């Protein structure tokens, strides 16, 4: 996780703040944190994975 954050120019504290902003209060609740184009962030919760369309999270690295 640390190398991915460094690559995005973020720290763990930055990630934790983004998670809180999206109402995620434990790391266990987050399945994916996606750094989208133009600086936006999408967070996919584990509880939502079963209901998501595979195409929406395909090709995410």
Secondary structure in CASP SS format (residue, H / E / C, confidence):
PFRMAT SS
TARGET T0000
AUTHOR 0000-0000-0000
METHOD secondary structure of the structure
MODEL  1
X C 1.00
X H 1.00
X H 1.00
X H 1.00
X H 1.00
X H 1.00
X H 1.00
X H 1.00
X C 1.00
X C 1.00
X C 1.00
X H 1.00
X H 1.00
X H 1.00
X H 1.00
X H 1.00
X H 1.00
X H 1.00
X H 1.00
X H 1.00
X H 1.00
X C 1.00
X C 1.00
X C 1.00
X C 1.00
X C 1.00
X H 1.00
X H 1.00
X H 1.00
X E 1.00
X E 1.00
X E 1.00
X E 1.00
X E 1.00
X E 1.00
X C 1.00
X H 1.00
X H 1.00
X H 1.00
X C 1.00
X E 1.00
X E 1.00
X E 1.00
X E 1.00
X E 1.00
X H 1.00
X H 1.00
X H 1.00
X H 1.00
X C 1.00
X C 1.00
X C 1.00
X C 1.00
X H 1.00
X H 1.00
X H 1.00
X H 1.00
X C 1.00
X C 1.00
X C 1.00
X C 1.00
END
